Amino acid sequence: MQRGPKRVAVVRELVDVVVAGLVDELCLTLTPLLVGAAPTLLTEPLLERVRLELAHLVDGGGGTLLARYLVARQPAGTTGNVGPT
């Protein structure tokens, strides 16, 4: 078994690995640029909420933000089902 950070190269698999509990953190680069027909991060809907906790935020210059989020694990016996709040 390989240990250490892994990169998800194909975005369409992100939902599957998140739902399977295989994602510990998510690093996002936010750039202040709007474009038409941009791809979305998730190509399939999540059936359960996945709460993220901001662990680190860096100003990358030029308005770019580098964010590192940790996946908040649900305590045993609770559900993260999407529904009315």
N, C-alpha and C positions, 0 to 999 in steps of 0.2 A: 504494500500500500504506500503510495506516495504521500508525503506530508509536506506542509507548507502552503504558501499562497498559490492559488490557481486562478487562471484568467478564463473567463467565459468568452470565447471568441465569437460565438454565434448568438446573437441577441434573442432569436426565437426560442432558444433553450433556457433563457433566464427564468421564465415562469416555472418550468419543470424543476430546476435545481433549487429555486427558492421554496417551492411547495414541499419538496423532499427534505428540506432542512439542511441543505448542503452549503448554504451561503452564510458566512459569519460576518462579512462586512461588504460594503458597497462603496466604491470610490467614484465620484462624479466630477467632471470638469464642466463648469457652467461658463459659457462665453456669451457676452452681450451682443448677439447677432440673430436677427430673425430672418428665416428663410421660408419659402413656400414649400409645401409637400415634404417637410422634414420627417424622418422616421421617428417613431415613438420608442421609448425605452422598453415597454412591454407590448408585445404583439398579440397577446392573448389575455383575457381577463383573469385576475386572481379571484378565487372563490373565497379566500380568507384574507383578512387584513394582515399585513406584515409591518409591524411597528419598527421604525428605525430611530436610533439615537445618534445625534451628531457627536462625533468623537474628535474631529479636528476640522478646522476651516482655515485655509491659507489664501491670502490675496496673491494671485498669480500675476498681477500687473495688467494694465489695460482693461480693467473691469472684469477680468477672468477670476473665477473663484474655484479653488480646488477643495472639495468636500469629501470627508471620510465618515461614513455612517456605519455603526454596528447594528446588527440585527438583534432586536430585543426579543428574547425567547419568552414564550407564553408559560406562565406557571402551570404545573400539572393540574388538570381538572378544569381549566378555563378554555374558552374557545375564542378564536379571532374571527368568527363569521362576520361577513359583511351584511349589514342590514341597517335599519333605522337606528339613529343614535338618540 
